[in-house]
Amino acid sequence: MKRKVSLKDIAQKVGVSIALVSYVLNNKKEGRINKEVATKIRDTAKALNYRTNQIAKSLKTNRTFTIGLIVSDIANPFSSSLARIIEDEADKNGYTVIFGSSDEDAQKSQKLIDTFINRQVDGLIIAPVDNSIEQIKYLEQEGIPFVLVDRYFPELKTSYVTIDNFKAAHEATTYLLNSFYKKIGLITYQSKLHNLVERKNGYLSALKQHHIEIKKNWIREVCYNNAREGVEKAMSSLLLMKEPVDAILFASNALTTDGLRYINNHNIKIPEELGIVSFDESDALDLFRPALTYIKQPLHEMGQTATKILLENINRNNKISQIKMDGELIIRKSALPVAMHV
């Protein structure tokens, strides 16, 4: 078996100390090391096919340099984009990310947390699911570094990164009202998660501020496990009632995708017959015409900030960081003012 290349081999080849090679390959003291020397060390390490001894590194630092990431569904564009951003930010800091999808199931979430802990990840970034508050409390009690992303539990004092969902939904609904839509429906999930509750509350608040009589049958909640069929029934109910809605706010991009399938199948004209606003964006939604008005979440900032907070916590900075960012309403053609298409 071929002998593994060591730091000593690289140091001898370049003509520098072993300590200097270690500093460069571990991205330490970068501001103090000559850039040409650092480049030469990295090039030599690559040429010699040097590989870090992760076992030795873990024993020395008591770390595995891995992060566990739990998202709702890695196939969803929101989750996959967020995961990639977190992966890139972690990689800049010498960490590898292990992914898992909870599928909005508390038992699966618990299984993933247990698996990641058993694999001795250094910390976790979690988009928590319904009924998982005890899982988060357990992580707190055990002193395991973690950050919640996209969702959080307001009753727990934990680090999180999310957007102001109330404000975003309020702004989207207000835009529809100012565009002369008066009967605005909401399609969301059956969930007690704070982000979805706040989206619903923001929608209701905007209607109330504009003195619109709020009708319970304008709000349709669908089950995660049967969302496609649920959205189809919700769309039928909202559009076939005696006084149908004239616009719909969808609480996620997945719900929007199911809603657009119904719209295409029933040849509903957008925005002439129905105004549409979506939470989140995706490449698939970009293919729909007319272009959709949607609430854009600052994914890069969310992913990078969540990763930075976690790494600080791993480094024994136990400060609680609670970050709420603003969403941005991207106005396009699916919810043009009524006067423009009458």
Phi, psi and omega in degrees: 000134183293135181293137179288142178289135181249170175300325180297320180298317180293317181299317180293322181293321183275331182088038179229179181281157177297322180299318181295319177299317180297317179301314183294311184289343177255014176055041179251149177053038184300323182291342184261352186255134178304130185298322180295320179293317180298318178297318180297320179296314181294319179296320179294317178301319180293317181297324180276359180061044180291138176233131179296135175278093186295326180296312179296320180297319181293320180295322182288319187260351185061033178223155177256351182056040174233149178236137174265131180238123178245117177244172181294306184206111184296343178281342178286134183305324179297311183293317182292322178294316179298318181298319181295320179296316178296319179299315181295317180294321178295319181299324178300334183254016175080019181249149174252142181253133174253130186257156171203146178253129180277339185055031180055034182240122185296323180294319179292323177300315179297320179297319179294317179300314179299317181297315181295320179296318179296331177275003175060044173296154182279342180185172184229142167244124190229133165263096190293154180256171174305144174062031180244016184297326179293329177296320180290321177299322180298316179298321177299312183298324183275355179071027180274123181298134178203159174223135175271143181227139179077319179229161175201170177251111185299337181281350178253139178268086182230164175285138176207159174227122182208185171251167175280090185293324177300309182298318182296314180293322178299315181295318181295317180293319178298320177300316179297317180296319178290343176267011173076019167277133185242339180242089188255122178267161177230126173246120184220187180262155170285099187200149174259006179301138189298324182296320180285324176298317180292326176295318178295316180295323177295319176299312181296320181297319180295318178298316181297317181296332180263012176059037176267128178295122184275123179251129184301326184283001172280342183257123180237125180248130183243158181278139179303318187285348180219045189294320184299311178293323180297318179294321179299316178293321180296316179298316179299316180297316183290328186262344182251003177290169184304317175241088185294156177290156178250359176202155179224134170258121177264134187277358176200164180291329179294319177295322178298317180301316178294323179294320179293329176298317177296316181301316179294318182294335183251011175052043178277130182276126179249127003263007186302319182257340183201127174274145183228132169228137182242148166275131177077165179236170173194161179298324181295319181292332179293342180280345182285142175233134003289160182302139186278138167281133184209163176265117182268126176267142182283075188300316181300314180295320180296311182295315181294318181293317179300319180293316180298317179298317180297315181297324176296320178292322176299325179277023174074021171268103187270019179294136176276124179242120180241108188247124172244123180253164179269137169279167180233124178281115178264108186272120177231221193256357185279353179218046177297150177307139184308319183300337184276347179230019175279000000 
